[in-house]
Amino acid sequence: MISDVYSTKILELAANIPHLGRLPAPQATASAHSRLCGSSVTADLSLEDGKVAAFAQDVKACALGQASCAAMGRHIIGATPEELRDLRETMRKMLKENGPPPQGKFADAAVLEAARDYKARHASILLIFDAVVKALDQIQVSA
């Protein structure tokens, strides 16, 4: 498992997570937690003109969770809510239903396909995607 899942690319992503920290005044904040491994993430975000204008993340996760946070953080600024909701669904299907990996600007997350056979790792990988969608839901409710 170690060599299959914890590839150099995953470890490089995990070591370089963009947008770490918290936003001073986000439109929404959401957290996600994995009871299985104890990983957790909090996502702060703000939208402007229908796109993500500001994003920060507080990450307390394993290397796989960190790698997924890095993949999200690299390209979330400028993404639309629809893109982010589609991304979460693509990631879920990739891991749980043998679906194809993400393409386009979020293709970095495809490296996490290596964890498909390790179901205990899925929750940690999906944390940031779930937290971002929860934050988007908060913004829609308040709009």
C-alpha positions in Angstrom: 0.0 0.0 0.0 2.7 2.5 0.9 4.3 2.6 -2.5 1.0 2.4 -4.4 -0.8 5.2 -2.5 1.9 7.4 -1.2 3.6 8.2 -4.4 6.1 11.0 -4.9 3.4 13.2 -6.5 1.0 12.7 -3.6 3.7 13.6 -1.1 4.7 16.6 -3.2 1.1 17.8 -3.2 0.8 17.2 0.6 3.9 19.2 1.3 2.7 22.3 -0.7 -0.9 23.2 0.3 -1.9 26.6 -1.0 -4.2 29.0 0.9 -3.5 27.6 4.4 -5.0 29.6 7.2 -8.3 31.3 7.7 -10.0 34.3 5.9 -10.8 37.3 8.2 -14.4 37.7 6.9 -15.5 34.8 4.7 -19.0 34.6 3.3 -19.1 31.0 4.5 -17.1 28.6 6.6 -17.6 24.8 6.7 -15.8 21.9 8.3 -15.6 18.2 7.5 -14.2 15.5 9.8 -13.4 11.8 9.3 -14.2 9.8 12.4 -12.2 6.9 11.0 -8.8 8.6 10.8 -9.4 11.8 12.8 -8.6 14.1 9.8 -10.4 17.4 9.6 -10.5 20.4 7.3 -12.2 23.8 7.5 -12.8 25.8 4.4 -13.5 29.5 4.3 -14.7 31.0 1.1 -16.2 34.1 -0.5 -17.8 34.4 -4.0 -17.8 37.5 -6.2 -19.5 37.6 -9.6 -20.5 33.9 -9.3 -16.9 32.7 -8.8 -14.6 32.0 -5.8 -12.8 35.2 -5.0 -11.2 34.2 -1.7 -10.4 30.8 -0.1 -8.5 29.6 2.9 -8.2 26.2 4.5 -7.2 24.9 7.9 -6.0 21.3 7.3 -5.3 18.7 10.0 -5.2 15.6 7.9 -3.1 12.7 6.7 -1.0 12.9 3.6 -3.9 11.9 1.3 -6.2 14.5 2.9 -3.4 17.1 2.5 -2.9 16.2 -1.1 -6.6 16.6 -1.9 -6.5 20.0 -0.1 -3.5 21.0 -2.2 -5.3 19.9 -5.4 -8.3 22.0 -4.4 -6.3 25.0 -3.3 -4.3 25.2 -6.5 -7.3 26.1 -8.7 -10.3 27.0 -6.6 -9.9 30.8 -7.1 -12.0 31.7 -10.1 -13.9 28.4 -10.0 -17.7 28.5 -10.2 -20.0 26.7 -7.6 -21.1 24.4 -10.4 -17.5 23.4 -11.2 -16.8 22.7 -7.5 -20.0 20.6 -7.0 -19.1 18.6 -10.2 -15.6 18.1 -8.8 -16.9 16.7 -5.6 -19.1 14.3 -7.4 -16.3 13.3 -9.8 -14.0 12.6 -6.9 -16.7 10.6 -5.1 -17.4 8.5 -8.2 -13.7 8.1 -8.9 -13.1 6.6 -5.5 -16.3 4.7 -4.9 -17.7 3.8 -8.3 -14.5 3.4 -10.4 -15.4 6.6 -12.3 -12.9 8.6 -14.3 -10.6 11.0 -12.5 -11.1 14.8 -12.8 -9.9 16.5 -15.9 -9.1 20.1 -16.7 -7.8 22.5 -14.1 -8.4 20.1 -11.3 -6.6 17.2 -12.9 -4.0 17.2 -10.1 -6.6 15.4 -8.0 -6.4 12.4 -10.4 -3.3 11.3 -8.5 -5.6 10.3 -5.7 -7.1 7.6 -7.9 -4.3 5.3 -6.5 -6.3 5.2 -3.2 -9.4 3.8 -4.8 -8.8 0.3 -3.4 -8.3 1.6 0.1 -11.8 2.5 1.2 -10.6 3.5 4.7 -8.8 6.4 3.0 -11.7 7.8 1.0 -13.2 9.9 3.8 -10.0 11.8 4.3 -9.6 12.4 0.6 -13.1 13.7 0.2 -13.0 16.1 3.2 -12.0 19.3 1.4 -14.5 18.6 -1.4 -17.3 18.1 1.1 -16.4 21.2 3.1 -16.3 23.4 0.1 -19.7 22.3 -1.1 -21.1 22.8 2.5 -19.7 26.3 2.4 -21.3 26.9 -1.0 -24.6 25.6 0.3 -24.4 28.2 3.1 -23.8 31.0 0.6 -26.8 29.9 -1.5 -29.1 29.8 1.6 -28.1 33.3 2.7 -28.4 34.7 -0.8 
